Amino acid sequence: MELEEKNPESKYGESRKFDPNFKGPIHNRSCTDILCCIIFIIALLGYFAVGILAWSQGDPKKVIYPTDSRGQFCGQAGTPLEKKPLLFYFNILKCASPLVLLEFQCPTTQLCVEKCPDRYLTLIKAKLGSKEDREYYSGYCKDGVNFTRLSPPEILRDGLCPAMLLPSKAFTRRCLPALGRMKGGVVVVGNETTFVDDDNNRVNATELLDASKKSNYALEARQVAMRIFEDYTQSWHWILLGLLIAMAVSLIFIVLLRFLAGIMVWIMIVLVILVIGYGIFHCYMEFDSLKGEPGADVTIRDLGLQTDFSIYLQIRQTWLAFMIILAIVEFIIILLLIFLRKRILIAIALIKEASRAVGHVMSALFYPLLTFALLGVVIAYWAITAVFLSTSNEQIYKVFNNSDCPFSLETCDPKTFNTSNASAQCPDAECLFAFYGGETIYHKYLILFQFYNVFLFFWCANFVTALGQVTLSGAFASYYWAFKKPDDIPAYPIFSSLGRALRYHTGSLAFGSLILSLVQVIRVILEYLDHKLKGAQNRFAKFLLSCLKCCFWCLEKCIKFLNRNAYIMIAIYGKSFCTSARDAFFLLMRNIVRVAVLDKVTDFLLFLGKLLIVGIVGIFSFFFFSGRIRAVEDAAPALNYYWVPILTVVFGAYLIAHGFFSVYAMCVDTLFLCFCEDLERNDGSSERPYFMSLELHEILSKTKKVEEVCNEQTWPDKPPEA
């Protein structure tokens, strides 16, 4: 009868049998999933080969320096253009052509110059003007042009000099017209409203404005990236300080949780509600302060995409959206706390038990530092390889012309173009740098190398995470299965568990992380397809894609849950991944009632702890970087986007808090599985005593009461629970 109560459904396997020799993680074990281990090692060697190949072919300068019409880098040290860091366009109006969007390059001659023009001057005026004007104008012509001997028609015919110079300003290392507005909204450049272009057509400054915008359309993302990079260079030390503070706060919180688990959980719940409540109040005050301000009632949709993101904080709708989102989050948290109040009491008791385990394995608190370091190496290698791969293309030149030409947009060689048929048949055509590409075997398979880089990034990152989970679960399992605590606990449980994982189970960890990586890569591909199909009108395709994204998201969550429990069984029994995953799944299904009570409730409480740390660090970083703390107002760096360091600190604080709280989460999950096995192996008698503590057994009793399960377990020498 007792066996039937413990194992109501035989389809979930047989319950664990009593074994007097079982005392925790098995020491005599063998290597598991050897084939997957070999595949993983080969994949890593291939990853290193791709990195070496990318580093030999790539050139990161291509994303730093602008290139002229010949593909030469402006301002690159050690080159003839070292003192010419800025790019100058002969005719900015041609940048309004649709070719800019196709080729990411304006179909006009581009030169590297020392500084942008600061005056309005035409070619005719320069020829008829003073010697100073001629010398000034010749600085914006091609090299080797005899400006004094050639006539203006000859210069314009051969495209040797621009038809005019406009007052310009350097913007992302490019000379763009210094546009202004007079009263009435009239656009001017250097107090001029109209100009004559290369074809002797009169254009106004508004057209220049449109051309400048279109010329920079393909560069807007780069412009934002450069500004963000500048902000990081100005604030990196403050970001580092913020992350250190987040680490200190997380560590203090974990230590306090060790000694005051019950009190700290309730303090954490109250503080989370107060912090989110303050966020709602702050958003309302900002929303109210913008009432009546000019332009504050503009909607986000009307505003469109702006590279200066601070503009969004100057409209009321932004703060209203923030306020609504925070109010919804606050309402959901309060609602969950009300409905889960009884289960929260049980989860708090389980967290207390986990605190005792952490107290006996204090080195586990510092293991996340190793995980952070390994993940940092993986991310850095992926990012560097991606940059080198994306910049390993060759310079491609194409034919650009104004009139009809059969060779238009065909590939050309600038060294032989003047003697080619294209130059003879199309006198006004030029062979200009278009983009980076290539026709070699390496360039043809470059997209596969990029895909391989992404796939190995996911695989390695998941492997590092899996290694941490197996190591921590092995250490906490050693604590649980120690009959006399702390005497029977190994001297160095973390190091012992890490050694077992690397020596025997690298293949199993690679197997589990490979399955998860495949799903994640599929999700990335689906997101890419969704991005490409945003402009499509096929609603069925969009619906199907949304369904697939939802299904694979759920699949990823399920695999993460199964992997996590499989790693616990690997750490205890040393079996292969598939066998461990099956045993963990059956064990959980045989104890599904307790899983429903404890699993996600403890995760929810620990998530509130992460939320609290992120909220505290985020609020202080917001007031500091926005210059709202008068005591340190002068110390705050001048930034383009003050939200850049704020978001970085918030994201980093969450990762740090997640790393520290993952120790508790892994401890709870390990204790729970060991707890379920202990119930199946033993009955609490003197011959088969429980390894669990008295407090943990009481948690089981409370769990049953909550779920109205009547098959009570009895502690030896203790009357049954009422």
N, C-alpha and C positions, 0 to 999 in steps of 0.2 A: 504493500500500500504506500509505504514511504517512497519507494522507488518510482511509483506512478506519479506521486505528487511532484517529485523533483523533475521528472521527465515525462510530462503529459503527452508529448508528441514524439514518437520514435523516429519520425522522419528527420528530426534535427540531431540525430546521432545519439550515442550512448553517453550517459553521464560519466564523469571521471571516477575511477575506482580508487579506493584507499591504497596508498603505497607508503609503507613505513620508512622507506629509504629516500623518498622525495623531500628535499629541503631547499627548494628554490631553483634558480637558474641552473640548468644542466652544465656540468663542466666538461664531461667527456662527450664532445660533439665533433661532427665532421663538416667539411665544406659543403655548401648548398648552392644549387643553381650555377654550377661551374660554367656551363655553356654561355649563360647570359653574362657571367663575369668576363669571359674571354671576349665576347662581342663588345662589351663596354670598354675594355682596354683597347681593342682595335679602333673603336669609335673615337676614343680620346687621342690615340696616335694620329688618326685622320684629322681630328680637330686641330692638333698642333701643326700638321702639315698645311692645312688651309690657312692657319694664322701666319705661318712662315711665308707661304705663297703670296698672301695679301700684303704682308709687310714689304716684300720685295717688289711688288707691282704698284702698290698704292702710294699716294702722295697727299697727306692731309692739308697741304698748303692750298689745295684747290677749293677747300671750304673756308679758307681764311682770306685769301687775296683775290681781288677781281682780276679778270683777264681782258686784254685788249683784243683787237681784231685778228691778231696773229696767235692768240692763245697764250701770250706771255703774261707772267704774273706781275701786277703792279705793286711796287714797294718791297719785293722780295729781296732779302739781304743777300749780298754776294752776286748780284746780277746788275747789268747796266741800268735797270729800272729801279734800283734800290731807293733813289731819291725822288721817285715819281710814284707816290702811293695811291693817287686818285685816278679814277676813270672818267674820261671826258667823251661825250657823245657829239659827233659832228652835227647831227640833226635829230633832236629829241622828238620831233613830231613823228618820225618814222617808227618810234617805239609804240605808237598807238595801233600799229598793224596787228592783225590776228596772228602773224608769224611769231610774235613775242610769246604768245601762249603755247605755241607748238614747239618752238625751238629754244625758248628761254634765253633768247639773245636778240637784241634790236638789230634790224637789217640796215644799219648805218655804221660808218667807220667809227671806231673807238680807239682812243689813245690814252696812254698813261701820262699824267701831267703832275707837276710839282704842287700846284694849287689851282683851285677853280677860278674861272674868270670873275672879276669883281666889277666889270663895267659893260655897258652896252656899246658894241662896236661892230659895224658891218665891214665886209671885205673891201668895198669901194671906198669907204671913209678911211680905212687903214692905208690903202694904196695912195690916196691923195693927201693923207695927213702927214704928221711929223715922223721923224726917224724913230722916235720913242714908240709911236703907235705901230709902226711896221715891225719893230723888234718884238713888241708885246704880242702882236697878232701872230707872228711867225712861230711863237712858242706853242701854238695850238694847231700847227700843221704837221704833216708827216715828216719824218726825218729825211734830210737831204733835199728839201724843196728850196729852190732859189726864188724867194718871195719877191725880190726887187725886179728880177728880169722877166718873170712870167706875168702875162696879163690876167685880169680877173676871169674872163671867159675860159682861158686855158686852165686856170687853177680849178675852176668849178667843173669843167668838162672831165678832167682827170681825177677829180675827187681828192685833191691834194690838201685843201684847207676847208674849213667850214664857211658857209655863206655869211654867218654872223656869230658874234659872241654875246651871250646873255649873262647878266649877273647871276651867279650860281652859288650854292652852298653845298658843302660836303655832307652826303647822307649815305650811310653804310658804304663809305669809301667811293661814292659815286657823285659826280657833279650834276645836280639837278637844279632847274631854275629857281631862283629865290623869289617865289611868288608871294604877293601881298594883296591886300584888299583896301581900297579907298572907301570913302563914304558912299553908301548906296550899293555896296557889294561888288563894285567893279574890280576885276582881277587885273593886276599890273605886275610888270617885271621891270624893276629899275625905273619906275614912273612912266614906262611905255605900255600902251595898251594894244598896239598892232605892230607887226613885223613882216618882213619879206623873207620868204624861205628860199631854198636852193633853186626852185623852179620859177622864181620871180612872182610867186603868188602871195598875196597879202593875207596874213592870218592874225587872229587876235590872241590875247594872253590866255583866254579861257581854253582855247584849243591846246595851248602849251600845258595848262593845268591837267587836262584830260590825258595828254600824252605822258606827262610825268607820272600820273597815277597808274596808267597801263604799263609803263616801263617798269614800275616798281611792283606790279601785281605779283609777278613770279618771285619777287624778292621780299615780300611782306613777311613770310614765315622766317626767312633768314634775318630780317631786320629785328623781329621780336626776339629771335634766338640770340642775336648779338647783344641786344639790350639786357636780356636775362643774364648772359655771360658776364657783362659788365657789372651787373648787380651782384653776381656771385663773387667777382673779384673784390668788390667793395665791402661785402658783408660776410665773407666766408668765416672769419674768425668769430664773429658774433653768432653765426649759425652753429659753429662748433661748440661755442659756449652754451647755446641753448640745448644742444643735444646732450652735452655733459650734465646739464641741469636735469634734463628729462631722465637720464640714466640714474642720477643721484636720487631723484624723487621716486623712481620705480624701485630702486634698491631699498630705500627707506620704507616704502609702502610694503614691500615683500617681507622685510624684517619684522615690521609691526604686525603684519598678517600672521607671522609665525607665532608671536606671543599673544596677540589680541585678535584672533581670527573673527570671533563673533562680533565684537565691538567694531572692528575695522570694516566688516562687510556692511553693517548698518550705517556707519559713517559714510562709507563709499556710496551707498544708495542715496542718502540724503544729499550729499555734496553734488552728485551727478544731477539730481533734480534742480538744485540751486544754481549750478553752473549753466545748465541749459535755460533755466528761467532768466538768469542774467542776460544770456544771449538774446532772448526774446525781448527783454526790456531795452537793451542797447539798440537793437534793430528798430524798435518802435521810436526811440528817441531820435535816431538818425532820420527815419521816415518823416517824423513830425517836424524836424528842424528844416527839412527841404521844402516845406509847404510854402508856396508863393515865390520860390526862387525861380529865376528865368531859366527855362529849359528843363526844369526838374520833372515836369509831367510828361516828357517824351518817353515813349515806350521802348523797350529793348528791341522789339521788332523793327520799329522805325529807325532806331539808331544804327542797326546793322552791325557788321563786323568792324571793330576798331582795334588798331594795334596798341593804342594807349588805353589799357584796361581800367585806368583810374577814372575814365569818363563814366563807366557804368556805375561807379559808386556815387556819382553826382545826380542820379535820377532816382525818384522815389520808388519806382517799380522794383528795382533791385533789392532794396531793403525790405519791401513788402514781401517779396519772394523768400528772402532769407527768414523773415519772421514767421511766415506760414510753414516753411519746412521745419524750423526748430519747434514750432508749436505742435506739429504733427508728431515729431519724434518724442517730445515731452509727453503727449497724450498716450502714445503707444507704450512708453516705458511705465507710466503710472498704471495703465490698464493691466499690463502684464504683472506688475507687482501685486495688484489687488487679486487677480485670479490665481496667481501662483504663490500666494502667501504661505500656505501650508507646506508646499514643496520647497519653498525657499528656506524654511526652517530646517528641513532635512538636508538640503544642499549645504547649508552653513555648517551643520555638524560634520558632513563629509569633508568640507574644506578644512575644518579643525583637525581632522585626522590626517589630511594631507600635510598640514602644517607641522605635525609631529614628525612625519616622514622626512620632510624637507629639513627639519631641525637636526635629524640624525645624518642627513646626507647634504650638508651645507655646500659642498663643492658643486652641487648641481646648480646652485644659483649663478655660478660664474661660467657654466658651460655655454650659455648663449653667446658669450663673447667669442668663443671659438667658431660658433655657427656664423656670427656676423662677419668674422674675418674671412672664412671660407666663401661665404656668399659675396663678399666684397671682391675677392679674387675672381670669382666666376663672372660677376657683372662687369668688372673692369676689362677682363679678357674679351668678353663678348662685345663690349662697346668699342674697344680699340680695333678689334678685327672688323667690325661692321664699318667703321670709319675708313679703314684702309681698303676694304673691299669696294666701298662706294666711290672711292677716289682713285681706283686703279684703272680707269678707262683712259683711252688715248684722245688726243685732240682731233675733232672732226670738223672739217671746213666745208662750206657749201656756197653755191653761187647765189648771190643776192643782186637783184636788179630792179629798176623802176619800170622799164617797158617790157613788152612781151618778149620772152626768150625761151627757146626750147630746152635750154640747160638750167632753167631756174630751179633752185633748191637741190641740184645734183651735187654729189660729193666732188671736191676739187682739191688740188694741191697748190698752195699759195706760191711755191717756188717756181712752178712751171706754168702757172695760170696765164701769164701775159703772152705766152707763145702758143697757147692752146686754141682749139677751134671755138671754144666758148667765148673767149676774149675777142676773137675776130668777128664772130657773128653778133655778139652783144657788146657793143662798145662801152655801154654804161654799167656793165656787170662787174661785180667785185667778188673775189674769193675771200670770204670772211669766216672767222671762227664761229661755229654754231653751238656745239655742245661736246660733251665727253662721251665717247663710245668706243667701238672697236669691232673688228671682224675676225680676230684670231679665235682659236679654240677656247682659250681662257676666257675671252669676253663673251663667247656664245654661251658658256656654261656658268657665267658669273651669277645669274639668278639662282642656280642650284647651290652655289657656294654660300650665298646669302641665306637660303633656306636651311642649309646644313648648319650654319652658324646659329640660327634661331633655334633649331631643333636641339642641338647639343647644349645650348644655353638652358633650355627647359629641363633637359635630362640631368645636367650637372647640378642645377639649382635644386631639383627635387631629390637628387641623391644626397646632397648635403643635408637637406631637411630630414630625409629618412634616417640618415646616420645619427642625427641628433635625437630623433624619436626612439630609435633602438637603444642608444646609449643610456638615455634617461630612464626608459622603461626597465632596462636590465638592472640599473642601480636601485630603483624603487621596488622592483620585484625581490631583490636581495634583502631589502628592509622588511618587506611583508613576510617572506617565508623564513625569517629568522625567529625561531621559537622564543628565545630569550633575547629581548631587545634591551640595550644595543650590543650585548656581548657577542651574539652570533652573527652580527653584520660584518662583512668583509672590511678590511682596513681601508682599502681604496676602491669603493664600489664603482665610481665613475670611470676610473682608468681601467679597471678590470672589464667593465661592460664595453667600453670603447675598443679595447684590445680584442675581445671576442667578436665584436661586430666586424671589424676590419679583417681579422684573420679568417673567419669562417663564413661570413654572410655578405660579403661584397656583392656576390652574384644575386642574392635574394633582394638586396637593396636596389641594385641596378634593375632587376626585373620589375619590382613594384613601381619605381620611379619612371621606367620606360612606359608602362601602361598609362600612367597619369600624364606623361609628356605627350603621348600620341593624342590623347583627348584635348589637351591644351593647344597643341598645334592645329588641330582641326578647328577649334574655336577661333584661333587667330585667322585662319583661312576664311571662315564664315564671316568674321568681322570685316575682313578685307573685301569680300564679295558684297557685303551689305553696303560698304562705303562706295563701291563702284556702281551699285544699282540704285543709289539714292535718287538719281535723276530719271530712272526708268519708270514707265507707266504701267508695267505689268504687275497688277496687284496680287495675282496668284503667286508669282515668283517671290514677291516681298513676304507674303503670308507664309509660304513654305520655308523661306529663309529664317523668318522669325521663329517658327516652330522648331527648326533644326537647332537654332541657337539656344532656345529654351531647353530642349532635350539634352544637348551636350553640356549645358551648364549643370543640370540636375545630375547627369552622369558623372561629371567631374566631382561634385560634392559627395556622391555615393562612393566613388573610388577612393577619395581622400579618407572617408570614414572607415572603409574596409581596410585600406592600407595601414592606417594608424593602429587598428586593433591587430592586424596581421603582424606588424612589427613587434607588438608586445608579446605575442605568442612565439615569435622567432627568438626574442631575447630570453624567454623562459626555457623553451624546449629545444631550440636550435634546429628546427625542421625547415624544409624548403618553403618558399613563399606561398605557393598554391595550397599546400597542406596546412600551413599556419592560417592562411586566410579562411579556409573552410572550417577549421577548428574554432577560430574566433567568431565566425558568423553563427555557427551552430550553438556555441556557448551563449552568445547574446540572445539568440532566439529562444533558448531554453529559459532565459531570464528576462524575457521581453518586458514584463511588468516593471521590474526594477530599472530597466533601461529607460522606459517612458517617464519614470519619476525623477531619476537623478541626472541623466546624461546631459540634456540640453539646458536644464535649470542651472547647473554649475557653470556651464559654458556662458550662460547669460549673465551670471553674477561676475564672472571673471571679465567678461566683455565690458561691463559697467566700470570695472576698475581701470581698464585700458582707456575707456572714454573719459574718465575723470582725470587721468594723468594728461591725456591729450588736451582736454579742455583747459586745465590750469596752465600748462605750458603755452598753449595757443593764445589765451587771453593776454598773458604777460608779454609774449612776443609781439602781439598786435599793438599793444600800447607803446612798446619800445620802438619798433620799426616805423610806426606812423608818427613818432615824435610827440606823443601825448603825455609822456611822463616828463614833467618840467625838470626834475632833478637830474635827469640824464639826457635831456633834449639835445645838448651839444654833442654828446657821444654818439648819437644815432647817425649812421651813414646816410649820405645823400644818394637816393636811389631813383631809377626810372620807374620801377614797379615795386613798391614796398611789400606787396603781397608775395613776391618771389621768395624772400627769406622766411616769411611767415608760413607759407605752405610747405616749404622745405623742412622747417623745424617741426611743424605739425605732423607731416608724414614720417619724418625721422623719429619723432617721439612715439608715434603709434607703433613703428617697427620695434623700437627699443622696449616699449611696454609689452608688446606682443611677445618679444623674446623672453622677457622675465616671467610673464604670466604663463607662457607656454610650459614652463617648468611645473607650475601648479596644475595646469590642465593635463599634462602628461602623467603627473603623479596621481591625480584623481582617476584617470582612465585606467592606469595600471593597477591601482588599488581595487578598483571596481571589478576588473576581470579576475584578479587574484582572489578577491572576495567571493565571487561566484564559484570559482573552482574550489575554494576552501569549503564552501557549503556542500558541494558534491562529493568531495573526497572524505570529509570528516562529519561527525555528528555531534561533537561537543562532549563526548564521553571521555573517560580517563584513558581508554585505549586509543581513541581517535579524537584527540583534542583539536579545537580550532586554533589556527595561527593568528586569527584576527584578534584585535583588542576588544575589551568589554564595550567600549564606546562605539566601535564599529558595528558590533552586534546589535546594539541598541538602535543604531541608524536603520538596520534591516527591519527591526520591529516597527519603527515609525513608518517606514516605507510601506509595509504591509497594511498598517492601519489606514494610511491615506488611500490606498488602492482597494481596501476591504478584502484583503487576501487572508484567509483563515488558517492556513497551514503554518502555525507558529513554530519557530525553532526555539529550543530551550537551552539556556546556558547551564553548564554543570554547576550543581550546588546553588542554584538560583531558582526561585519560584517562577512559573510561567508568567509572561506579560498578561496583564488584564485585558 
